[in-house]
């Protein structure tokens, strides 16, 4: 299956599952392909045939964008170089959850969260430590006796009851011993932080020199500016004293700029984020819901309220 066909299939599945889906980010380089929202759930999706193409820089950008846009970064893919992605299993690349289209279908359409995740050494599941402790006590089993049954140390059993995850083999043996379900699903929509290392958000990259004057104005009027390197916009900015977020583009007003402004409008609609594209000279005031602002106009702005008023006069501001 071609990557374009895979993207079409995944976005159609999301639409069928009740998500509103942005236009495809058909720009290069790009950290994500589409943004999607259902209720309060927002995801940034990268869709790949071979997930080995997902590199560390893209992973860092997606995690930053997920933080600033209150979204979960996810990768849907078919395989690695050596094997297909197993259904019902969550993998990780550069801190971002990765799974197959079948797993995506189960999660988004059927509402079934995966139970298994891949980590160095094999496949693992979340053990509900409280349930395990209760079952062991009900069966009048000591930590040592259960450890012998499982073929692990007494200390390991104690760690299971404290919340440490277990291999598939151990989980199956526990269910044979006690019956019932001792496992809990992987919370993919929270970035699966319960099973991956909770690394801090990667640091922002340096802004491109040509964008510094524009982004400096936003910082001056009260925004915390986060430059990007692989998104269809140059920065995500958060108002220091309010809830507003702003996607910002900057270039000459060309056909490519219009294309990026349209993508920004679509992503802004999904993420409930305003969008502005700054140009040297403009022939229109908006592209879809992205406000077009000349650089001189922006430099005349005194505070965030002035900027908000200017944007409200152009385009349709997204719901915050």
N, C-alpha and C positions, 0 to 999 in steps of 0.2 A: 504494500500500500504506500502511495506517495505521501509525503509530509502534508501537502495541501489537502489531500483527501482525508487524512487523519484529523487535521484541524477542523475541517468541515464536519466530520462525524462527531467529534467531541463537542463542538459548539452547538450542533443540532441537539445532541443529548442534553446539554445544559438547558437549552431553551425548552425542551420537552419536560425537564424537571422543574420548570417554573422560574429559572434564572433570567434576568435581563442581561444580555451579553453585549459588550462593546464591539465596535468595528475591530477588525484584525489590525494589529500594529504592523503594517506593511512598510516598515522603515528599517534601515540598517545603520549601525548595529541595534539589536533590540533585546531587551532583557526578558520581556514577556510578550505573548501573542495576543491574549485577550484578557479583559477584566470582566467579572461577572458578579451579579448580586442577586440574592434571594433573601428578602427580609433584612435582617441585620448581618447576614453572612456575606462577606465580600471576598473573592478570591482573585489572585493574579496567576494566570495559567501560562506555563511554557509547555508546548506540545511538540514532542520529538519522536522520530522513529527509533533512533539509537540514543539512549540517554548519556552515552559516553561523550557526546558533543556538548553536554552541559558543563561549563567550566567554572572555576572558582570565582572569577570576576563577575560572571552573570549571577551566580548564586548569591554573592554579597550584595549586588544591586537589588535583586528581588527581595532579599530580606530587609534591606533598608526601605524600599518602597512599601513593603508590607507594614512596616512600623509607621511610616508617615501617612499612609492612606488607610490605616486601620483595616488591613486586608491580610489574608493568609496566602503566602506564596506556595504554589504547588507545581509539580511537573507531572505530566501524563506522557508515558512513553511505552514503546512496544518491547524493547530489548536492550541488552548491552551487546558488546561485540561478541560475547561468548554464549549468551543464553537469553531466552525470553523472560520477561518479568512474570512472576507467578501471580495468578489471581488471588485476591484476598491478602496480599502481603504488601506492607509499606516499606519502601527502601528509602535511603537518604543519600543525597549528593550535596555536599557543601552546605549542610545544615537545612536543606529544603526537602520536605517529604516528596517522594516519587512513587507512582503506582501505575498499573496498567489501565487501559480503557475499561476492561471488565470490572476492575475494582472501583473505578470511577462510576460506572453504571450502578453497582451495588450501593455505593455511598450516596450519590446524588439522587438517583431515581427511586431506589428501594429503601433508602434510609438505613442501610446496614453498614456500620463502621467496621473496618478490618480489625481482626484480632491478632494478627501476626505481623511482626516487623523483622527486617533483616539488619544484622549488626555483625561486626567482625566475629567470626567463630560460628555463625549459623543463624538460625531462625529462633525468635524469642516471642514470648507472650507476656502480657501484664498479669501478674498474680495479685488477686485481692487478698492482701495479707490478713485483714481482719476476719474474712470468711474462712481462710485456711486455718487460722488459730482457733476459731470457734469449732470447726469440724474436727480438728485434731483433739481438742479437749472433750468434745462429745463422744469421740471414739476411745477416749482414755489412753491416747498414745503420747508417750513422752517425745521430746525433741530427738533424743537418741534413737528411739525405736523407729520413728518416721524417717530419720536420716538413713538408717540401715535399709529400710524398705526402698528408699529412693536411690541408694548407692551414692550418697553425698555426705558431707560432714554435718555434724550437729550445728556448727556455726552457720553453715549455708542455709539450713532450714530456718534458723532464727532470722537470717537476713530476708528469706522469702516472706516471713511474717511481718517483717519491718518494711516491706514494699519493694524488695529487689525482684526484678523480673527473672523468668526462668526459661530454659530451653524448651522447645516443643516436646522433646522426649520426657522431660520431667513433668511438664504440664499434663501430658497424656497419662503418665503414671499416677499423678495426683487424682485425676478424675476417675481412674480405675479404682483407686483406693476408697475414695469418698463419695463418688457419684456426684452428679450435678455439675454446675459450671463454676469453676473457681477463677476464671479469667475475666478481665474487663477489656473493652475495646480500646483501640488506639484513637485518641481524639485528634483526628487529622485537621479538623477545622480550627483547632487552636495551635496549629503548627506542629502537633505531636510533641510538644515540649516535655511531656511526661516520659518519653522514651529516648529522646535525643539529648545531647549535651545542650544545656540552656546557655549557649554562648551569647554574649552581649551583641547588640546590633553593630555590624561593621562600621567603622568610621567613614564619614563622608569623604569623597574624593575632592581634589582641588577643582575649582571651576576653570573652564577654558578661559584664557586671557581675554578673548573677545567678548565674553559674557560677563566679566567682572563688573564693568560699569553699570549694567542693568541690574544685576543681582545685588550690587551695593546699595542701589536706591531702595530695593525692597527691605534690606536690612536696616537702612536708615529710618524708614517709616514704621518699623516695628514688627518685622517678620523674622523668624528664624529660618534661614535659607539652607536647603539641602541640595547641593548640586548633584546631577546625575551624569552618567557616561554612556548608558545604553538604552535610555528611554526615548520616546518620541517628544520629550520636553526636556528643557535644560535644567530644571530644578523643581522641587516641591517645597513650598514655603508655608510655614505655620505662623499664624498671627500670635505674637507673644502674649497679648492681653485679651484674646478672644478665640472663638472656635473656627474662624475662617482658615481654609487651606487653599493654596493657589498653585496650579500647574502653570509654569512659565516657559514659553518658547521665545527664541530670539534668532533672527537672521534677516537677510534682505527679503523683501516681499515678492517671492517667486512662486511658481507653481508647486515646487516642493514645500514651501512654507504653507501654502493653502492646504496641501495634503496633510501635513503635520497638525495644522490647526484643527482640521476636521477630526483627526484621531483624538486629539486632546479634548475636543468637545464631547466625543463619544465616551472616552474614559472618564471624563469629569461627570457626565450624567450618571454613570454606574457608581462611581465612588463618592458622589455628592460633593464634588470639589469644583471651585471656579477655575476658569482657564483664561489666560491672557497671552497673546503673542505680540512681542515688541519688535517693531521694524523701524527702519530709518525714515521711510516715506510710504504711506498707505493710500490705497485707492478705495478702501471700504472700511467700515467700522466694525465688522464682525464676520467671521466664517462659522456658520452654524451658531453654536453658543459660545464660541471662543471670541473674546473681545480683542480687537486689533488696536494697538496703541502705538503711536509714534514715540520714538525715544525721547524727543524733546518734551512731549507731553508728560511722560513718566518722570523726567527729571524735575518738572515743576511741582510734583506732588509733595505735600508737606507732611502728611500723616496717613495712617491706614484708613481713616474715615474718608479722606479725599480720594484715595485709591478705590475704596468700595463704591463711592458715588460714581466715579468714572466708569467702573466696570458695569454698574447697574444700568448705565445709559446705553451700553453696548452688549449685545448678546443677552442671553437669559440666564441669570445666576442660578447655579445648582443649589438644591436644598442642602443646607449645612448639617 
